[in-house]
Amino acid sequence: MSAAPAPAREPADSFGEAWAALLHESHGGMLAPAVIRRLVNRTTELLREARNGDPFDPRPAEEVGALLVHARYTDPGVLARVVTLFQRQPLDGPRGPALAGAFAAGWAVALREKTLREQESIRLAADSARKGAERALYASEARFRALFESAAIGIGIGDLEGRILEVNPALLELFGARPEDLAGRRVDDLVHPEDTPGVWDAYGELIAGKRDHFQFDKPYYRHDGEVVWTHLTVTLIRDQQQRPQYQVAMLEDITDRYRLQERLRFQATHDELTGLLNRAAFFERLEAVFEAPEPGARFGLCYVDLDGFKVINDSLGHDAGDQLLAAVAARLAAVLTPLGHVVARLGGDEFVVLLENCSGAEEAVAVAETLLEALDGPVVVGDHRLSVGASVGVLERTVATTTPMAAVRAADLTLYRAKEEGRGRWTLFDPRQNARAVNRYAVSVRMPVALDRGEFFIDYQPLCSLADGSLAAVEALVRWRHPQLGVLGPEEFVATAEETGLIIPLGRWVLEQACAQAADWSRRFGAAAPQLNVNLAARQARTAGLVSDVADILASTGLDPGLLQLEITESAVVGRDDESLPALHALVGMGVSLAVDDFGSGWSNLAYLRDLPVSGLKIAGSFVADLHDPEKDEQLGWRIVGAMVSLAHTLGLVVTAEEVESEKHAERLRSMGCDWAQGWYFGRPVRPSEITVRIADGIAQRGYRQ
Amino acid sequence: MTRPQWVPPGTDTEKPNAARVYDYYLGGSHNFAVDRELARRAVELWPELPMIMRANRAFLRRAVHYAAEQGITRFLDIGSGIPTFGAVHEIARETAPGAEVVYVDQDPVAVAHSELLLADDPLSQVVQADLRQPADLLTRPPVAALLDAGEPVAVLLVAVLHFITDAEDPEGIVRQLRAAMPAGSILILSHACLEGRPDQTGPHQDLYARTPTPLTMRSRKRISGLFDGFDLVEPGVVYLPEWQPENPGAVGSHPERFTGMAGVGRLP
């Protein structure tokens, strides 16, 4: 191009302004103004170069397009505006359209390249991120794999059909197996006869998705046939939708621990010397019989005690004794274990056989005879041939009618009866004899603590005047609310209390309580209050402190001594020189009266009766009770009672008849001059509150006043 | 359930991702069909969106420039996305050539891309961390190193807190970050707001609800509250174009149409 540009016609300024404005406006502020200014300058220069170039070279205009794309003028709207600008304000006549075309081409190429480059880079980034994730996933999987492979605990994975899919080396070692040994095996193949009940139920529930894990101690057969005990934990693996997918079993070898446990369990339940069950294990078995018995279930016990074992032990030494016991145990076990009976050693030379299911007394007796027979031949201990005898207490009962403790006690007591009746024999349980023995046992064992625990209480039985039926006196009767036996009357425990000496504190307690009660009545009802009768046991009468005890109690309760009568039995005072006489005299001296209780039940010494400082006499209940007995001569009975009444009157004593149970007898006794009567007809022993009511009623009826 | 640290997060390119959608709005091609699909539907509903995104980017540029002019040479860009154009390190270095930048994003693709981009830049580092666990984020070595020097740091929370739900406690997150920032540090924050175009906020939030990063737009008051403990730099919390515009014409007559609030605070 030869034409020189004419400055006057130069349109570049107005184009330049429009160009700069376009670049500034169409960017949204993402570029700094300075950057845009630089871009404006550079592009303006390039466009000028393209316009003025000779020959015409569109490349600078193309470069402008590319520069705009690089500066993110990528909105197609920008292209439209640029092209429009080039058309509207042509840079230089004929080159305008060409410049616009070149710019558009440069812009499009740059945009295409930018797009491709960015697509590639984002794909690369996504790829790299995915690979990173995969690497991490692989690393985490490798970590799990390492965990699985090197775990000390056996791990196995199975599907829900029970197929074993994969096991780790620890599990192979546990089973003593090679990988191929377990290939294709099923979980169900791994049953062991000693499997804990419930383990396969739990497995079924897990596979069915009803539970997520379970734990048991479970034995397995190793590949070599040995048994390995494991602590097994099985877990159900679910997918993201919570559907069951796999089962994972973890097995820990606990064989050593299990064997130790077994040994400890054996030691805990077996007698070291004989290998028989020990006492604790026997009681466990016995209690199991009572746990859920079939209706009508029966059981039997044979308590066995060797005769004369102590002599052997003492004369030949403990070693010989032990050998004998072991030999006896072996013989018992040899004949009885095959019959299904439990043989245990309770200690010392005591053994027991438990018949967990017994057809009847005959079977239990047969067992006793079998075992006696088994002990028949001599036992060789060292150089000695020892003959062993044994006594057997046999108990056979329905499970429902007794308790383990009662049964053991009964069998033990029956054994002692067998011993008493002569050795080398069995004795069958006798309920009546047992009841007596049990009472003595239960009473004597418990009584020392019963007083401290407040298990005793006092009832009062009325003694009424036969003349007018009024309440003359009450007899204090001690009761025992025994935790196992229920409420016991004095006849059931006083004899034992006398034997054990407990009667002294018990007697004092009764006196104290009764005196306090009587004093209360006296304060409330004055002359209408009844006399208080308290039994004095023979042993109490001979106690040094009796007099001072009574004096103290009277003083502390404030009871008028004249309202207290102590009842003594004939046996309490046996003679003129009896050591208790001074005490009795001293009691009378302080105003207390005495009565002879149960008169006629012993060998009454009428002569002594005269010398005793008594003021009352109570005819033993049996005399009145016998009047009912059709086998006994009633007339004779009445004559005896009449004789006793007149004897008492001769001695100046108030006579009380006991066990009066009918109006007829009361009337007859009254007519023969008997003073007072006691018995169910006049009132049973009752709580003190009822006596209180009765006193008050008496006052109302007879008009007594305080 | 929280995933243990050593289990890698997945890279799900089947789902639209906020960072790549943002790139699309800015005219970039660092995105996949799913991202463009979402962006197109958003733009159909709300044609100004690309303009808003550019305004947000423009704010970032002005704010980073401001921070660099204040002498700050350390930048922590949290939720950096795909920093292709006008990345913080480029802007900052125009003023402060030695500026260090740590980019943080939770999206593995964005992080991978940043790593590729910044492989040759020794002064820039990339960390994959989740803003919702600020304690973890702050203990990442590059982040900790940046903060431990005790020099002021510009922390950028640009267009990121609206991806934190109320249940995730955005205020608490900012509080934890603030506690780790040395005195004189700067908080650069922008956030989608409810006031500008109330007609648009509902459908727009619905659209993002389907992405891994649902959107919670907040009121101006809530957004201002995020600067608790900071002294606001003039002009305070304002619509995106209103923050220190370079020329009066840049604001336009309807700044509220940009529906984003921005502000810069200085930690005393």
Interface residues (C-beta under 8 A of the other chain):
Chain A: H27 G28 G29 M30 L31 A32 P33 R72 T74 D75 K114 T115 L116 R117 E118 Q119 S121 I122 L124 A125 A126 D127 S128 A129 R130 G132 A133 R135 A136 L137 A139 S140 R143
Chain B: W6 V7 P8 P9 G10 T11 T13 R20 L26 G27 G28 S29 H30 N31 F32 M51 R54 A55 R57 A58 R61 R62 H65 I82 T84 F85 G86 I91 E94 P108 V109 A110 V111 A112 H113 E115 L116 L117 P241 E246 N247 A250
